[in-house]
Amino acid sequence: MAGEKLLSEFACKGAKPKESIYYLNDGAGLRLRIRPNGSKNWIFRYRLNAKERNVGLGSYPKISLSIARARAEECRQTIENGRNPSLEKKIKRAKLIERNEKTFGSIAREWIAHNREDWSEKHRIRNEGLIRLYLTPDLGKLPIQEIEESYLFAVLKPVYDRGRRESARRSRSIAAAIFAFAKDTHRCAHNPAKSLSDNRYFKKPIVKHLAALSQEDTPKLVNQLNKTGNSQRLKPQTVCALQMALYTGLRDHSVRGAKWKEIDFLKKEWTVPGSRMKGGREHKVPLPKLGIAALKKLEPVTFKTEEDFIFSAKTKRGYIAENTLRLALHRLGFKVTVHGFRSLITDVLNENGFNRDAIERQLDHQENSQVRKAYLRSDFLNERRRMMEWFANWCEGKHQTTKVIQLRGN
């Protein structure tokens, strides 16, 4: 250090860029490098195994002179212990990257990316929302291996206590899947969320079945939807969406996101992509005459190209929102849900002697019996076409006096 003048903060701050790189020495290997673009970086120069080496200690003024001197001293201690400061820095950085890759938040993002193709859009959005709202705020930056059951309980308990009981339970279930994914990829050895599944504090909510439209009220609803002009209280997109849900039995989400390209007016069919179906598989439903008429009436309002949404709206996704149809039914005086239309269809068609398998296929219910599933390959499309035509007429109040003779397969 003899002959070298120690630096000061004033000298570091006042160093101006030149046409080429130059250095200000602080002594004992520490120096400040100034580039022509004005950037300043601390460099520690040392010799190891008869070879001169350099290691960066950070940029100035983010790393002050005093901190740079402390880091330089750490490097000298490392050298005295027979280790290479440059290599130690690389190892430390690698461990930091590895640590960051093992946080709950980073693994949660991997889990989502890994399963994205297998999920419906609705399922993905729900999972991402629960993770964002209830899990990552407290768990996101923690190493997943260090999260214990007691801490996870402390995170979910306030959610449950605020009345969001189902959200707390679903968040625990998602956390269990994330921990399982971390175990499968060898980044943690336990699953505290799975252990928490038996915790009796998180009571299972009492199941409230979705209210179904009664058979007596069905013609009244159809009459309300058929109103036009000033007497119609709903927007054309909402009216048509309710009609299509009623005449097809499709779930709310399957209906709302429909595009014109899915409709085949010639064949009178609607092909819903698997991404909007609960079962994840494409579903083809026949369209009765009343359904075709409803779509034709809406066509001038929302159709420009085949990629346009049928039930378009000024929302983030471009189509009517999740609660629109339920609130519309309430506005018309029917305290029911769109999902309840499916219960109505099941009751009416079964009571009138239609083929149970055709009914189940229309509603896209999965067959529980693996034996029946293996042999039951028909989609009953022709039978469903006649069945839903009959049902649409029934909804209009055109009741048949005798039960329908059960129709067999296509």
ZIWO-V6414 format. One record per backbone hydrogen bond with DSSP energy under -1.0 kcal/mol. CO is the residue of the C=O (numbers start at 0). NH is the residue of the N-H. E is the energy in kcal/mol with one decimal. If there is no record, write none. Layout:
((CO	NH	E) (CO	NH	E))
//
This chain:
((0	3	-1.9) (7	11	-2.3) (8	12	-2.7) (9	13	-2.2) (21	33	-2.9) (23	31	-3.1) (26	29	-1.7) (28	44	-2.9) (29	25	-3.0) (30	42	-2.9) (31	23	-2.3) (32	40	-2.1) (33	21	-1.8) (34	37	-2.0) (38	34	-2.4) (39	59	-2.4) (40	32	-3.4) (41	56	-2.4) (42	30	-2.3) (43	54	-1.7) (45	52	-3.4) (50	47	-2.6) (52	45	-2.4) (54	43	-2.6) (57	41	-3.3) (58	62	-3.3) (63	67	-2.4) (64	68	-2.3) (65	69	-1.8) (66	70	-2.5) (67	71	-2.2) (68	72	-2.1) (69	73	-1.8) (70	74	-1.9) (71	75	-2.0) (72	76	-2.1) (73	77	-2.1) (74	78	-2.3) (75	79	-2.3) (76	80	-1.4) (77	82	-2.5) (78	81	-1.9) (83	87	-2.6) (84	88	-2.1) (85	89	-1.8) (86	90	-2.4) (87	91	-2.6) (88	92	-2.4) (89	93	-2.4) (90	94	-2.4) (91	95	-2.0) (92	96	-2.5) (93	97	-2.5) (94	98	-2.6) (95	99	-2.6) (96	100	-2.1) (99	102	-1.2) (101	143	-3.0) (102	106	-2.1) (103	107	-2.3) (104	108	-1.9) (105	109	-1.8) (106	110	-2.6) (107	111	-2.1) (108	112	-2.3) (109	113	-2.6) (110	114	-1.5) (111	115	-1.4) (114	117	-1.4) (115	118	-1.2) (119	123	-2.4) (120	124	-2.6) (121	125	-2.1) (122	126	-2.3) (123	127	-2.8) (124	128	-2.2) (125	129	-2.2) (126	130	-2.3) (127	131	-2.5) (128	132	-2.4) (129	133	-2.5) (130	134	-1.3) (130	135	-2.8) (134	138	-2.6) (135	139	-1.6) (138	141	-1.7) (139	104	-2.3) (141	103	-2.5) (142	145	-1.6) (143	146	-1.0) (147	151	-2.1) (148	152	-2.4) (149	153	-1.8) (150	154	-1.5) (151	155	-2.1) (152	156	-2.5) (155	159	-2.2) (156	160	-2.8) (157	161	-1.4) (158	163	-1.6) (159	162	-1.5) (162	164	-1.4) (163	167	-2.1) (164	168	-2.2) (165	169	-2.7) (166	170	-2.4) (167	171	-2.0) (168	172	-1.9) (169	173	-2.4) (170	174	-2.7) (171	175	-2.3) (172	176	-1.6) (173	177	-2.1) (174	178	-2.7) (175	179	-2.2) (176	180	-2.0) (177	181	-2.1) (178	182	-2.3) (179	183	-2.4) (180	184	-1.4) (181	186	-3.1) (182	185	-1.7) (190	194	-1.6) (191	195	-1.4) (193	196	-1.2) (195	198	-1.8) (200	202	-1.7) (210	336	-2.2) (216	220	-2.2) (217	221	-2.4) (218	222	-2.1) (219	223	-1.9) (220	224	-2.4) (221	225	-1.7) (227	230	-1.2) (228	231	-1.5) (234	238	-2.4) (235	239	-2.4) (236	240	-2.2) (237	241	-2.1) (238	242	-2.2) (239	243	-2.7) (240	244	-2.2) (241	245	-2.1) (242	246	-2.6) (243	247	-1.1) (244	248	-1.9) (250	254	-1.9) (251	255	-2.6) (252	256	-1.4) (254	257	-1.8) (257	309	-2.5) (258	261	-1.9) (259	262	-1.6) (261	270	-2.3) (263	267	-1.5) (263	268	-1.8) (267	286	-2.9) (268	263	-2.9) (269	284	-2.8) (271	282	-2.5) (272	275	-1.9) (273	276	-1.3) (274	120	-1.3) (276	279	-1.2) (282	271	-3.2) (284	269	-2.6) (287	291	-2.3) (288	292	-2.5) (289	293	-1.8) (290	294	-2.1) (291	295	-2.5) (292	296	-1.7) (293	297	-1.4) (294	298	-1.9) (297	300	-1.9) (297	301	-1.5) (298	302	-2.2) (304	307	-1.6) (305	260	-2.0) (307	259	-2.1) (310	319	-2.2) (312	314	-2.0) (317	312	-1.5) (320	323	-1.1) (322	326	-2.6) (323	327	-2.0) (324	328	-2.1) (325	329	-2.0) (326	330	-2.3) (327	331	-1.6) (328	333	-2.8) (329	332	-1.4) (333	335	-2.2) (337	340	-1.8) (338	341	-1.3) (339	343	-1.8) (340	344	-2.5) (341	345	-2.2) (342	346	-2.5) (343	347	-2.8) (344	348	-2.4) (345	349	-2.1) (346	350	-2.5) (347	351	-1.2) (348	353	-2.4) (349	352	-1.5) (351	403	-1.1) (354	358	-2.0) (355	359	-2.6) (356	360	-2.1) (357	361	-2.1) (358	362	-1.8) (359	364	-2.7) (368	372	-2.4) (369	373	-1.7) (370	374	-1.4) (371	375	-2.8) (374	376	-1.5) (379	383	-3.2) (380	384	-2.2) (381	385	-1.8) (382	386	-2.2) (383	387	-2.9) (384	388	-1.5) (385	389	-2.0) (386	390	-2.1) (387	391	-2.3) (388	392	-1.8) (389	393	-2.2) (390	394	-2.5) (391	395	-1.1) (392	397	-2.1) (393	396	-1.9) (396	398	-1.6))
//
